[in-house]
């Protein structure tokens, strides 16, 4: 397989990105803890209940030596098990297991040299080391470069020791070398494929996680955080009723005339800049943007997370929006005039749509808030009597009288003049 497309070195399989390699190493070290511990316990049980009895049955002379051999092997396995509970294991996982593997290679060679009779050494002295090679390529969870180095060190150590000291005749030496060479090559092949598959799975999971986070961010940009989390968790977002919330509407005066004097792309850019600033204001004040409808901007407070100061939040937001437009008009080529209307009352919220989710608010409160905006004046925040009653201690307001509202009759309205000093 071509590993270049995944950013891996074709031989060592290391990621070209050092940070990615470090993340992979840490993740694999944590994932390796449980399998390594299970393998070590299994190896100890295998030594006690299989290898020991089988060795005595096959070679009765091993009865005298097996207790020392078993004690040595179990001590090495116990040391490895203890190391998995140390913090250094996570940070130096590969070096730790590589060192342990090399130490066990020395132990295997020592066992063969010390306890095997000459005839047994010639015929099957390599067998114990061959089993150890498969442990290096599998049980120790070493990555391909470290496992390969450990395997070849073990084989070289064995052949140099017994070859140089003349323990093995020439024919036996070559048969042992062939067996260990085939064991190394087979182990390398398996280890390479396992390491490659592990890294590809890591990349796939990482890409999936990145896409999931991107989807979550997109969903949170479309829906309130609470509803986005509910939708992600259950697949549905339940509608809710709020007995007391506040709705804010803004609209530009003479928008059609102003927009007709500019190119379409410039008009979109203007609205995008202004509504982006409104978004920031809402975020800072804890007001939830609902939607934009043409040149109208709708927001609400007290939902989906209820709060006692929902009316104050919306009025503060309206005043800051007006200040932003006034400040912007001082330097911008196109001058905008903004009306703001606010009303408080009960509403119902929910998420609608099957493919393109949309969070919306319904109720007569929404209709009256829209009438507050259309019945207001540019550069002013127009509020209903109910909203005024909620904010009267914190804002100076100017009573406008009873204003005729289409479909609603006469409604008491107030202009907010300023926020009172704290």
VMD Tcl script that draws the C-alpha trace (Angstrom):
set ca {
  {0.00 0.00 0.00}
  {1.16 3.52 -0.74}
  {1.77 5.10 2.66}
  {2.76 8.47 1.23}
  {-0.90 9.48 0.93}
  {-1.34 9.05 4.69}
  {1.84 10.97 5.57}
  {3.72 7.88 6.78}
  {7.28 6.89 5.99}
  {7.09 3.76 3.79}
  {9.71 1.88 5.85}
  {9.43 3.04 9.46}
  {5.73 3.98 9.17}
  {6.35 7.09 11.29}
  {4.07 10.06 10.60}
  {5.76 13.00 8.91}
  {4.03 15.31 11.41}
  {5.98 15.07 14.68}
  {2.98 16.24 16.72}
  {0.77 13.61 15.12}
  {3.38 10.93 15.85}
  {3.56 12.01 19.49}
  {-0.24 11.91 19.81}
  {-0.32 8.46 18.23}
  {2.43 7.19 20.53}
  {0.65 8.43 23.67}
  {-2.70 7.01 22.57}
  {-1.19 3.63 21.72}
  {0.68 3.51 25.02}
  {-2.59 3.99 26.91}
  {-4.41 1.45 24.76}
  {-1.57 -1.06 25.17}
  {-1.71 -1.14 28.97}
  {-4.57 -3.61 29.31}
  {-3.53 -6.00 26.48}
  {0.08 -6.07 27.73}
  {-0.98 -6.82 31.28}
  {-3.30 -9.59 30.11}
  {-0.55 -11.02 27.88}
  {1.97 -10.95 30.74}
  {-0.41 -12.73 33.12}
  {-1.23 -15.22 30.35}
  {2.46 -15.82 29.70}
  {3.04 -16.50 33.39}
  {0.15 -18.96 33.50}
  {1.44 -20.62 30.34}
  {4.87 -21.01 31.91}
  {3.49 -22.53 35.11}
  {0.79 -24.80 33.76}
  {1.95 -25.73 30.25}
  {5.65 -25.15 29.61}
  {6.86 -26.45 32.97}
  {4.92 -29.76 32.93}
  {5.53 -30.29 29.20}
  {9.29 -29.69 29.54}
  {9.57 -32.25 32.36}
  {7.55 -34.79 30.40}
  {9.57 -34.35 27.22}
  {12.95 -34.05 28.96}
  {12.92 -35.58 32.47}
  {16.35 -34.13 33.21}
  {14.70 -30.64 33.22}
  {12.98 -31.51 36.51}
  {15.98 -30.16 38.39}
  {16.32 -26.96 36.35}
  {12.71 -25.93 35.70}
  {12.13 -24.26 39.09}
  {15.04 -21.85 38.46}
  {14.01 -21.30 34.83}
  {10.40 -20.65 35.82}
  {11.49 -18.31 38.62}
  {13.64 -16.32 36.18}
  {10.88 -16.07 33.57}
  {8.22 -15.16 36.14}
  {10.50 -12.53 37.65}
  {10.93 -10.92 34.22}
  {7.20 -11.05 33.57}
  {6.47 -9.60 37.02}
  {8.92 -6.76 36.44}
  {7.22 -5.97 33.15}
  {3.82 -6.01 34.84}
  {5.00 -3.59 37.53}
  {6.45 -1.26 34.90}
  {3.02 -0.94 33.26}
  {1.79 0.75 36.46}
  {4.51 3.41 36.38}
  {4.03 6.80 34.72}
  {7.32 6.37 32.88}
  {5.73 3.53 30.94}
  {3.34 5.92 29.19}
  {6.06 8.41 28.29}
  {8.71 5.84 27.35}
  {6.51 2.93 26.35}
  {8.51 1.81 23.32}
  {11.94 2.20 24.94}
  {10.77 0.45 28.09}
  {9.34 -2.56 26.27}
  {12.32 -2.67 23.91}
  {14.73 -2.77 26.89}
  {12.66 -5.50 28.55}
  {12.60 -7.49 25.30}
  {16.40 -7.29 24.97}
  {16.83 -8.27 28.63}
  {14.59 -11.28 28.08}
  {16.63 -12.19 25.00}
  {19.74 -12.31 27.18}
  {17.79 -14.46 29.64}
  {16.66 -16.87 26.93}
  {20.22 -17.31 25.65}
  {21.47 -17.79 29.21}
  {18.82 -20.45 29.90}
  {19.71 -22.35 26.75}
  {23.43 -22.13 27.52}
  {23.11 -23.07 31.19}
  {20.45 -25.77 31.27}
  {20.15 -27.39 27.84}
  {22.19 -30.57 27.28}
  {24.40 -30.47 24.20}
  {22.19 -32.82 22.19}
  {19.02 -30.87 23.04}
  {20.78 -27.58 22.25}
  {21.78 -28.88 18.82}
  {18.37 -30.26 17.94}
  {15.98 -27.66 19.42}
  {17.96 -25.04 21.32}
  {16.51 -22.26 19.17}
  {12.90 -23.12 19.98}
  {12.69 -21.05 23.18}
  {14.16 -18.01 21.42}
  {11.78 -18.51 18.48}
  {8.85 -18.23 20.88}
  {10.46 -15.10 22.30}
  {10.71 -13.61 18.79}
  {6.98 -13.92 18.33}
  {6.53 -12.24 21.73}
  {8.69 -9.34 20.56}
  {6.62 -8.89 17.40}
  {3.29 -9.37 19.13}
  {2.99 -9.44 22.92}
  {5.25 -6.45 23.63}
  {3.19 -4.18 21.33}
  {6.34 -2.71 19.85}
  {5.98 -0.68 16.69}
  {7.62 -1.98 13.55}
  {11.10 -0.33 13.80}
  {11.56 -1.21 17.49}
  {10.22 -4.75 17.07}
  {12.47 -5.37 14.05}
  {15.53 -4.12 15.91}
  {14.67 -6.22 18.96}
  {14.11 -9.35 16.89}
  {17.38 -9.06 15.00}
  {19.32 -8.27 18.17}
  {17.92 -11.44 19.80}
  {18.81 -13.59 16.79}
  {22.30 -12.09 16.42}
  {22.99 -12.50 20.13}
  {21.98 -16.17 20.00}
  {23.98 -17.02 16.89}
  {27.11 -15.11 17.92}
  {27.11 -16.63 21.40}
  {26.64 -20.26 20.40}
  {28.56 -19.97 17.14}
  {31.60 -18.20 18.59}
  {31.85 -20.57 21.56}
  {31.46 -23.63 19.37}
  {28.30 -24.95 21.00}
  {26.75 -25.63 17.61}
  {28.21 -27.71 14.76}
  {28.22 -25.99 11.38}
  {25.16 -27.82 10.09}
  {23.20 -27.14 13.28}
  {24.31 -23.50 13.23}
  {22.87 -22.99 9.74}
  {19.65 -24.81 10.60}
  {19.23 -22.64 13.72}
  {20.05 -19.50 11.73}
  {17.53 -20.44 9.06}
  {14.78 -21.08 11.61}
  {15.44 -17.81 13.44}
  {15.74 -15.88 10.16}
  {12.38 -17.21 8.97}
  {10.89 -16.40 12.37}
  {12.19 -12.83 12.13}
  {10.96 -12.31 8.57}
  {7.54 -13.73 9.39}
  {7.33 -11.59 12.53}
  {8.40 -8.49 10.60}
  {5.70 -9.09 8.00}
  {2.98 -9.50 10.61}
  {4.23 -6.58 12.72}
  {4.42 -4.27 9.68}
  {0.84 -5.03 8.71}
  {-0.40 -4.61 12.28}
  {1.45 -1.32 12.72}
  {0.21 -0.05 9.36}
  {-3.39 -1.02 10.12}
  {-3.15 0.53 13.59}
  {-1.91 3.82 12.18}
  {-4.54 3.89 9.45}
  {-7.24 3.23 12.04}
  {-5.81 6.03 14.19}
  {-5.94 8.41 11.21}
  {-9.47 7.34 10.30}
  {-10.69 7.80 13.88}
  {-8.93 11.15 14.10}
  {-10.50 12.35 10.85}
  {-13.88 11.11 12.05}
  {-13.42 13.00 15.32}
  {-12.43 16.16 13.44}
  {-15.49 15.88 11.20}
  {-17.68 15.25 14.23}
  {-16.31 18.34 15.97}
  {-16.82 20.37 12.81}
  {-20.42 19.14 12.59}
  {-20.94 19.94 16.27}
  {-19.61 23.48 15.77}
  {-21.83 23.95 12.73}
  {-24.84 22.68 14.65}
  {-24.07 25.06 17.51}
  {-23.90 27.93 15.04}
  {-27.38 27.02 13.80}
  {-29.05 26.08 17.08}
  {-28.70 27.12 20.72}
  {-26.07 25.07 22.55}
  {-28.59 23.27 24.76}
  {-30.74 22.20 21.81}
  {-27.69 21.25 19.73}
  {-26.52 18.94 22.52}
  {-30.00 17.44 22.89}
  {-30.24 16.90 19.14}
  {-26.81 15.24 19.02}
  {-27.62 13.04 22.00}
  {-31.19 11.94 21.18}
  {-31.71 12.85 17.52}
  {-34.64 15.14 18.38}
  {-35.06 18.53 20.02}
  {-38.23 18.79 22.09}
  {-40.40 21.91 21.79}
  {-40.68 24.03 24.93}
  {-42.94 26.71 26.35}
  {-41.54 29.70 28.26}
  {-43.97 31.71 30.36}
  {-41.72 34.76 30.40}
  {-39.20 35.69 27.70}
  {-38.34 38.76 25.67}
  {-38.18 39.10 21.89}
  {-36.22 41.79 20.02}
  {-36.67 42.88 16.40}
  {-34.58 45.32 14.38}
  {-35.25 46.65 10.91}
  {-33.67 49.23 8.63}
  {-35.70 52.24 7.61}
  {-35.99 52.79 3.83}
  {-33.97 49.65 3.20}
  {-35.37 49.13 -0.29}
  {-34.34 52.63 -1.43}
  {-30.85 52.37 0.08}
  {-30.27 48.84 -1.27}
  {-31.37 49.83 -4.78}
  {-28.49 52.31 -4.94}
  {-25.76 49.69 -4.37}
  {-24.65 46.48 -6.12}
  {-26.07 43.25 -4.76}
  {-22.74 41.95 -3.51}
  {-22.11 45.21 -1.65}
  {-25.54 45.04 -0.06}
  {-24.85 41.49 1.15}
  {-21.45 42.58 2.47}
  {-23.04 45.51 4.36}
  {-25.68 43.31 5.97}
  {-23.13 40.63 6.78}
  {-20.89 43.15 8.55}
  {-23.75 44.72 10.50}
  {-25.44 41.46 11.46}
  {-22.04 40.03 12.43}
  {-21.66 42.91 14.89}
  {-25.20 42.27 16.18}
  {-24.24 38.60 16.71}
  {-21.28 39.67 18.83}
  {-23.47 41.98 20.90}
  {-25.98 39.19 21.51}
  {-23.25 36.75 22.49}
  {-21.77 39.20 24.98}
  {-25.13 39.92 26.61}
  {-26.50 36.36 26.66}
  {-29.17 37.02 24.03}
  {-30.02 34.22 21.58}
  {-30.06 35.13 17.91}
  {-33.09 33.53 16.28}
  {-32.82 34.44 12.60}
  {-32.58 37.16 10.01}
  {-35.44 37.83 7.61}
  {-34.25 40.02 4.78}
  {-33.00 43.16 6.53}
  {-34.74 42.27 9.83}
  {-32.86 40.77 12.77}
  {-34.67 38.73 15.42}
  {-33.27 37.73 18.81}
  {-34.63 36.66 22.17}
  {-33.59 36.30 25.79}
  {-34.85 33.96 28.50}
  {-34.69 30.95 26.18}
  {-33.72 28.20 25.74}
  {-32.09 28.80 29.14}
  {-34.52 30.78 31.33}
  {-33.25 33.87 33.13}
  {-34.83 36.57 35.28}
  {-33.27 39.55 33.44}
  {-34.34 38.63 29.90}
  {-35.99 42.02 29.29}
  {-32.93 43.95 30.49}
  {-30.64 41.87 28.25}
  {-32.69 42.61 25.13}
  {-32.98 46.33 25.87}
  {-29.22 46.55 26.49}
  {-28.67 44.73 23.20}
  {-31.00 47.12 21.35}
  {-29.22 50.20 22.72}
  {-25.81 48.79 21.80}
  {-27.02 47.96 18.28}
  {-28.17 51.55 17.82}
  {-24.84 52.84 19.14}
  {-22.99 50.57 16.72}
  {-24.99 51.84 13.74}
  {-24.50 55.46 14.80}
  {-20.75 54.95 15.19}
  {-20.49 53.08 11.91}
  {-22.40 55.77 10.01}
  {-19.72 58.32 10.90}
  {-17.19 56.64 8.60}
  {-19.19 54.33 6.32}
  {-20.15 55.38 2.80}
  {-23.69 54.06 3.17}
  {-25.72 55.41 6.10}
  {-28.27 53.15 7.77}
  {-31.21 54.03 10.02}
  {-32.28 51.36 12.48}
  {-35.49 50.76 14.43}
  {-35.60 48.43 17.43}
  {-38.71 46.93 19.02}
  {-38.92 44.80 22.18}
  {-41.79 42.96 23.86}
  {-41.96 40.39 26.66}
  {-44.36 37.53 27.28}
  {-44.93 33.77 26.84}
  {-43.51 31.99 23.79}
  {-43.11 28.50 22.38}
  {-39.80 27.35 20.86}
  {-38.78 24.39 18.74}
  {-36.55 23.08 16.00}
  {-38.20 22.67 12.61}
  {-36.97 21.16 9.38}
  {-35.88 17.73 8.24}
  {-32.70 18.53 6.33}
  {-31.92 22.12 7.28}
  {-32.61 22.60 10.96}
  {-33.97 25.95 12.12}
  {-34.65 27.13 15.65}
  {-37.72 29.33 15.82}
  {-40.00 31.10 18.30}
  {-43.80 31.35 18.06}
  {-46.56 33.11 19.90}
  {-48.37 36.42 20.12}
  {-45.33 37.84 21.93}
  {-43.37 37.54 18.67}
  {-46.08 39.34 16.71}
  {-46.27 42.20 19.22}
  {-42.46 42.53 19.30}
  {-42.54 42.90 15.52}
  {-45.23 45.59 15.87}
  {-43.06 47.36 18.45}
  {-40.33 47.62 15.83}
  {-42.59 48.76 12.98}
  {-44.35 51.29 15.25}
  {-41.11 52.77 16.51}
  {-38.78 55.45 15.21}
  {-35.28 55.25 13.78}
  {-32.54 55.48 16.36}
  {-34.90 54.52 19.21}
  {-35.69 51.36 21.18}
  {-39.48 51.00 21.36}
  {-40.84 48.74 24.13}
  {-44.28 47.62 25.23}
  {-45.79 48.48 28.61}
  {-45.14 44.92 29.83}
  {-41.44 45.13 28.98}
  {-41.30 48.64 30.48}
  {-42.66 47.25 33.74}
  {-39.78 44.75 33.83}
  {-37.03 47.30 33.12}
  {-38.35 50.52 34.71}
  {-35.92 50.42 37.63}
  {-32.85 50.13 35.40}
  {-33.69 52.29 32.36}
  {-35.08 55.78 31.84}
  {-38.03 55.60 29.47}
  {-40.31 58.07 27.71}
  {-44.03 57.29 27.56}
  {-45.42 57.61 24.03}
  {-49.07 57.03 24.80}
  {-51.40 54.48 23.31}
  {-50.40 53.65 19.72}
  {-52.70 51.94 17.23}
  {-51.28 48.55 16.20}
  {-52.68 46.60 13.28}
  {-54.71 43.68 14.55}
  {-53.97 44.52 18.20}
  {-55.78 47.77 18.85}
  {-54.11 50.40 21.00}
  {-50.98 49.45 22.96}
  {-49.04 51.51 25.50}
  {-45.51 52.09 24.24}
  {-42.30 53.57 25.64}
  {-39.04 54.77 24.15}
  {-35.97 53.74 26.13}
  {-33.79 56.82 26.50}
  {-30.85 55.44 28.46}
  {-29.65 52.90 30.99}
  {-29.44 54.27 34.50}
  {-25.97 54.35 36.05}
  {-25.30 51.32 38.24}
}
mol new
graphics top color blue
foreach p $ca { graphics top sphere $p radius 0.5 }
foreach p [lrange $ca 0 end-1] q [lrange $ca 1 end] { graphics top cylinder $p $q radius 0.2 }
display resetview
